[in-house]
Amino acid sequence: MVTCPLCHAVIDVDEEELDEGDPLSCDECGASLCVTSVDPLELESEEDDDEEEEEEDFEDLDEEDEESEDEEEEEETW
């Protein structure tokens, strides 16, 4: 039995036909899901993936900003 990780509704799909990375959608809440593991079967919301990528992008930008500030401070001391 496959259930939506967001609303816990049962998703009608043949578990044996699923492969890692397969996209699914929940009929109850409309969430876009992705198979993250087949043994054991695990699903993750694709929105979660987007949020994680956005957070990583922000972290990268923060690091770049810090490096720029450090360089500016070094220039000012000379």
N, C-alpha and C positions, 0 to 999 in steps of 0.2 A: 504494500500500500504506500503510495507516494502522497505526501501532504505538503501544502504550501508553507514555507517557513514564516510567512507574514501573517496569514489569517488561519492557518491550520486546516484549511479545507482539503478534502481528498481530491487529488488530480488523477483523472482517468487516463493512464498511460501504461504500456507494457514495460515493466522495469527491465526485462531482459533485453529489450531493444535499445536501451539508453547507453550512450557513450559519454565520457567526460567531455565537457564543452558544449553539449547539445543544448539548444535553447528550448524553453518551455514557457507556457503562460498559464496563469491561474484563471479559471473561468469565474471564480467567485469574486476575487478582488482586482483582477486584471493585471496583476504584477507580472513583469517580465523576469523569468527565472533562468538560471543556468545550472547544468549538472556539474558540480565540482568534484564529485567522487562517485564511483559506481560500487565500491565494496568497502565500507557500507555506502549505500546510496545517500548522497547529500546534495541538497539544492541550495543555491544562494540567489538572492535578489540581484538582478543586473544593476539596479539603482545603487546598491551597496558598492558594487565595483566602481561605478562612476564617482561616487563620493570619495572612495579611497584614492582614486587617481587624482581627483581635485585636491585632496589633502596633501598628497605627495607633491603636486605641482606647487602648492603654496609653500611647503617646506623648502623646496628647491629655490623658490624666489626669495624666501627669507634668508637662506644661506648666501645667496648672491648679493643681497642687500648688505649683509654683515661684512662680506668681503670688500664691497665697494667702500663702505664706511671706514674700514681699516686702512684701505689704500689712501683715502682722503686724509685721514689723520696723520699718516706717515708723511704725506706731501706737505701738510701744514707745519710739521715740526722741522722741516728742512728749511 
